[in-house]
């Protein structure tokens, strides 16, 4: 896996992934940024959310669950002093679909957290990660 970060100006950068995708990374005005892009730690948190959502959806698909929607909401707390690492992360899954098995959803979340999600397992070395979910019919 490769990535490239190119400085644009002040504290703005363009990140380029090895797969050919780009995004703008920027800081807030009080740190010299123009607030034109995502913050690096926000990107890390979104990466965790994307990783675990990917796993959960793949597991549910293999179990032939009739999922119509999946939203993952994440909330993180950071250390007060430098380095301001994540200390707690809560992951809330909202899965929609008539007939989705709660047992299958619980299993998918557990497998992602304990076996498949590299981001979750890595960040779990420094932060307490908790999970919960809502299962909606509509």
Buried (B, 14 or more C-beta within 10 A) or exposed (E): EEEEEEEBEEBBBBBBEEEEEEEEBBBEEEEEBBEEBBBBEEBBBBEBBEBBBBBBBBBBEEBEBEBEEBEBEBEBEBEEEEEEEBEEBBBBBEBBBEEBBEEBBEBBBEBBBEEBBEBBBEBBEEBEBEBEBEBEEE
